[in-house]
Amino acid sequence: MLLPADLPTPLQVLDDPDFARAGVELRLKRDDLAHPTVPGNKWRKLAPNLAYAVETGARGLYTFGGAYSTHLRAVAAAAQALGLPSIGVVRGDELAAAPRNWSLRAAEGCGMELRFVSRADYRALLTDHQPLAPGWLVLPEGGSNPLAVQGAAAVPAEIPDLGPSDLLACPVGTGGTLAGLAAGLPPGARALGVAVLRGEGYLEREVATLHQATYARQFDNWRIAHTHHGGGYGRLTPELTAFAEEFEQRHGLALERRYVAKTLHAVHHAATTGQLTSGTRVTVVVTGLPDPL
Ligand SMILES: *Cc1c(COP(=O)(O)O)cnc(C)c1O
């Protein structure tokens, strides 16, 4: 059985002089503490899908990811806990013969069967996977589907008194988390997504598509900042690294770099350059844990 999540996750107020000077309050919604084996937004997004898999008697979980995919590890751990087999299609056939990195080793260690495919085959499989796994629940890359969006929409419901001075911020990889946060906000409050990869236009379309598929409507309370991806997914500029290290020391916490540090960096930049009006309360959703050393 999958262990229950520890909800609501803590809301932590940070005393940060840079934000204070701008008259902006900074809080962290510690979703990284949500679950011992399926942390962060991966739990939010997977939980409704796992309930659906159990309800419908799915024979296994089938999904996709890159060499260091947190989603693959999360699906592998969840499937193992549910006693279901899992298959992970991995982007990059050159990885098949290479020694496993820590992330793929963790997925395999939970019993996930890894299938390594070329980048071209990976793209083809993403859109045409159904015949490969009859009776299995197929989860898209990153896990972003309508059930995942509904799972993420539960986050703002855990935060009391949200209103017009509130901005909820999160990273954007595939957009499922941002789509859910925006949909779950009360009137007046807004959501800011921080793109962690180059995807201006594309990411907005992904979020809009998820909103249409989940709620059959659009929301106008969100936007995506494209200024802090640092050149692409997994790219960490020296400026980002310096910011993250200083922030960690200042507040005594460890920041996941590919998503959470980029989001805080973007929010910090917005606050210190006058892009957030005084009196704004920013809540950054900490969507995951740092990589193991
Ligand atoms: C997977 C992941 C994301 C991406 O979320 P999307 O819903 O795909 O946009 C963000 N943060 C962390 C820490 C992640 O592991």
The ligand as an SDF file (V2000), in Angstrom:
LIG
                    3D

 15 15  0  0  0  0  0  0  0  0999 V2000
    8.6850   17.4080  -12.2070 C   0  0  0  0  0  0  0  0  0  0  0  0
    8.9810   18.6550  -11.4390 C   0  0  0  0  0  0  0  0  0  0  0  0
    8.4050   19.8940  -11.7880 C   0  0  0  0  0  0  0  0  0  0  0  0
    7.6250   20.0900  -13.0710 C   0  0  0  0  0  0  0  0  0  0  0  0
    6.2660   20.1990  -12.8810 O   0  0  0  0  0  0  0  0  0  0  0  0
    5.2690   20.2830  -14.1280 P   0  0  0  0  0  0  0  0  0  0  0  0
    3.9480   19.9940  -13.5680 O   0  0  0  0  0  0  0  0  0  0  0  0
    5.7380   19.2320  -15.1040 O   0  0  0  0  0  0  0  0  0  0  0  0
    5.3870   21.6360  -14.7300 O   0  0  0  0  0  0  0  0  0  0  0  0
    8.6330   20.9720  -10.9580 C   0  0  0  0  0  0  0  0  0  0  0  0
    9.4170   20.8580   -9.8490 N   0  0  0  0  0  0  0  0  0  0  0  0
   10.0140   19.7050   -9.5140 C   0  0  0  0  0  0  0  0  0  0  0  0
   10.9060   19.6730   -8.3200 C   0  0  0  0  0  0  0  0  0  0  0  0
    9.8200   18.5650  -10.2930 C   0  0  0  0  0  0  0  0  0  0  0  0
   10.4260   17.4060   -9.9500 O   0  0  0  0  0  0  0  0  0  0  0  0
  1  2  1  0
  2  3  1  0
  2 14  2  0
  3  4  1  0
  3 10  2  0
  4  5  1  0
  5  6  1  0
  6  7  2  0
  6  8  1  0
  6  9  1  0
 10 11  1  0
 11 12  2  0
 12 13  1  0
 12 14  1  0
 14 15  1  0
M  END
$$$$
